[in-house]
Amino acid sequence: MVYLHAVTYTALGRAVAIALATLVVFGLVFLREATSPSGEGYWTAMAAAPGGDLYLADEGHRELRLIHYTGGGWTRLAATPAGIYRALAADGPNLLLATEGKLYQSNDTGAHWRAVLDGRFTAVALLGVHEVAGAWAQGLYVSDDSGATWTKANIPAGDTEFESLLPNGFAGTLLGLLHSSDGDRTWTRVAGIPDRITALDLDRGGAEALVAVGDWRGTVWYYDPFTRAVTRSVTYPGGIESLAGQVTATTGGPYPDHPGPLHGREVTRVVATGHGYFAAAARGPLYFSGDGLEWALAYQG
């Protein structure tokens, strides 16, 4: 009987251990999914367009639309591929569209799209002919010929949950901030920056360009790539979803805070266009502000 009890308790212990391990795994998955961008009900595929306007990949209508910053209104530019849209990057007529199943590329402002890579793409960036795309739980890909050919970059092991990219060697992931100094081919983690990074932007307020880094806890950090110094700037009440110039988009509204239609509302993406800012309200419309304080309706969808 003692032996049988021992066997019973051992089996029970194993069952408990397996159950706890399963809960831990699901907890980690939930943590990652909680800060993973979601296309449904959110405007996230937005990019600055020439002249101060905004490119918007409208998932519901499957169209690339140009949202005008003056007087409201929009113009249909082209059809877009079917899918759940995660991110959009643009430089002139060159576009990258990240979706749940594929990465799409266009060299003619969306008139023609071609699927270049398979994967759950969540972050894209481009500058001229240089393009970078991050696929969730898969890897980071680089092109130097406007998307004609792609190379998989070398990244730290297990660091594949991409939230934000800059086309000059910076990637925000759930494990931290990555930096590359060889054309985005090889990446290393930046010391002093915490995990759960969700937003990046270049801050040119000082003599040198700093990298503004936002995390899901609501803190904005500044990283100097020349001195490698890390500075903690400010912490907001909500998790940070996007950074653009002087505006920070959070789950609790945009900052600087100001009474108006976006006060206290989750803002999923903010884009600086040269004439002001476009901000996307979660499960709501797009708004425009010339100064980042007062917001007016720009697009209802």
N, C-alpha and C positions, 0 to 999 in steps of 0.2 A: 504493500500500500504506500509505503514511503516513496518507493521508486515511481509508482504511478502518479503520486502527488507531485513529485519532482518533474516528471514529464509534463504534467498538466500546467504547472507553474511556468516551466520553460516555454511551452507553446504559447501560453498567455503573454509572457514577456515579449516573445517575438512578435506576436500580433500587435501588442501595444507599440513596440518599436516601429513596426511597419506603418501603423496608423499615424504615429507622430512624424515619421519621415515624410509620409504622404502630405500631411498638413503643412509641413515646412516647404515642400516643393510647391504646393498650390499657393502658399503664402507668397513665395518669391515670384511666382507667375503673376499673381494678383498685383503685387507691388510694381512689377514691370508694366503690366497692362494699365495700371492706374495712371501712369505718366506717359503711356504711349498715345500718340495723337489718334483721334478718331474722325473719320470723314463724315459720318452720318450726323446731320443736324448742325454741322460746324463749317464755317468758311475758313479753310486753311490753305487752299491753293491760290495764293495771291502773290503778285510781284509788281514792282514799280515799272511803269511804262514811260516812254518818252513824253516830254511835255508836261509832266506832273500828273498824268492820269494813272490808272491802275489796270493791270491785266488780272482778270478773274476767270478761273476755270470753274464754270457753273456746273456742278455735278448733276443736278436735277434736270437741267435743260440740255446737257451734253454740248455746251458751247463755250468757246473762248470769247469773253466779252470785255470791251474796253469801257471802264467806268470813268466818267468825266468828273474832274474835280470842280469845274465851274458850272454852276447852274443845274447840277444833277444830270440825270440821263445817262444812257449807255449806248454803245454801238456793237452790233454783232460782228465779230471778226472771222470766226471759223467754227466748224464742228470739232468736238473733242472725242477721244475714245471713251467707250463705256468703262465704268469702274468706280471704285471708291477713291476719291482724290485726297491725297495727303499733303502735297506741297507743289509749288510751282516756282521755277527760277527763270529769269529772262535777262538777256543782254541784246538789245536791238531785236532783230528777227529770230535770234536763236532762243529756243525755249526747251525746258526740261519739265516734264510732268510726272510726278511720283504717284503711283496708284498702289492699291493693295496687291495686285498681281503682276504688274509690269512697270518698267520705266519706258516712257515715251519721249521721243525727241523730234523737234521740228526746226528747220532752218529758214522757214518762210512765214513766221508769225502764225503758225497753226494751220496754214492752208493744207499742208501734208504732214501727217504724223507717222512715225514708224516705231514699232516696239523694238528696243535695242537690248533689253535685259529682262529676265524673269526674276520675280522676288517681291517681297512686301516692302516696297520703297517708302521711306518716311521722311527723308531729308535730301534736298538737292541744292546745288550752287553752281554758278558758272560765271566766267569772266572771259570774254572774247571766245577763243576756241577751246579754252580749258574748262572742263566740266567734271563735277564730282557728284556722286550719288551714293547714299547709304541705304542698305536693305536690312530691315529688322531681323536679327538673329541669323544673318547671312554674311555680310561683309561690306566693304567700302570699295567703290569702283571709280576709276579715273580715266578720262579721255583727254587727249591733247589735239584732236582733229575734229572738233564739233560733233562728237558722238559717233564718228564712223567706226572707231575701234575702241575697246575698253580693256583696262588692265585692273586686276584685283590688287588692292593695296595691302601692305603688311601692317597689321594693327596688333595691339596687345591682345593676348589670348583671352577669349570670352567677352571682349568689349565690342559688341555688335548691336547694341540698342541705340540707334542714332536718332537724336532729337533735333539737332540744328547743325548746319554747316556754313562755313565761310569759304569763299573760293581762294583764299590766300593761306591755307594751311591750318585751319582750326575746325574741330568737330566737338560738339557737345553730346555726351552719351549718359546713360544711366549710371555709369561708373566714374565719370569725371570729364575733364577737358583733355582732348588730344591735340597734339601739335605736330606738324610736319614742316621740315625745312628743305625737302628735296623734291618739290613739285607734287606733293601729296602721295608719294609712293610709299614712304615709310613713316609710321606714326608712333609717338611716345606720349605717355601720360604726363600732364603738367603737375608738379608737386605743389601742394598748398591749396588746391581747388577741391571742394568736396564732391560727393557723388550726386546723382539725380539732377544733372545739368539739363535744362530744357530750352534755353535760348541764348543766342550769341548776337553780338553786333560790334561794329567798330566805333570806338569813341574817339573823336578827333578834337576834343575840347582843349587838350594841352598841346605842348610843343611836339610830342610824339603821339602816334596813333596807339591807343590802348585797346584791348579787347574787353568788351563788356560781357560778363558771363552771368546768366540768371539761373537760379536753381528752383526746384519744386517747393522748397521751404520758404521761398519769398525773398531770398537774399541776392543782391547784385554784387558781384565781385569785379575787380579790374585786374587785368594781367598785362604786364609790360613785357613784350617778347624780347626786348633788348636787354633789360636788366634782370628779367625773370622774377620780378617782384610781384607779389599778390597783395591786393588791398581790398578789404571789405568795405563796401560803400554804404548800403542802406538795406533794411529788411522791411518788406511790405506784409500786410496781414494775409494776403492770399498767395497761392503758388504762382510763380511766374510762367507765362506761356509764350511770351514774345517780347523782344526788345527792338526798338527802332528810334534812333536819335534820342530825344528827350522824353519819349513816351515808353512806359512799361505796361504791358498788358498782363493782368493777373486774373485769377479766379474770382477775385473780389472787386474787379473794376479796373479802369485805366488810371495810371498815375503820371503826372500830377492829378490829384483828385479835384473834381469840379462838379457842382450841381448840373444836372442835365440828363439826357437819355441813357448814358452809359454808367451813371453813378451807381456803384454797387453791383453791376452786372458783370458776369464772366465775359472776358474778351479773349478770344482764341488766337487772334493774329493782329498785329499792327505793322503797317508798311509805310516807310517814309518815301515820298516821291519827288521831293525837291520843292514843291509848292505847299507841302503840308503832310498830313497823315491820314491814312485810311485805317479804320479799326473795325473788326468783325465781332459782333455780339453773338455769343453762343445761342444757337437756335433762334437767331434774330437777323436783322438787316445789317448792312454796312453803313458806317458813318464816316464823314470827313471833317477834319479840323485843320485850320490853317496854322494854329498856334499850339495844338495839343491840349487845349483847355476846353474850348467850346465846340461841341460836336453837332453836326447837322446830318440828317438822313441823306444818304447818297445812293443806296441801292436796296430795293426791297426783295428782289429775287422772284 
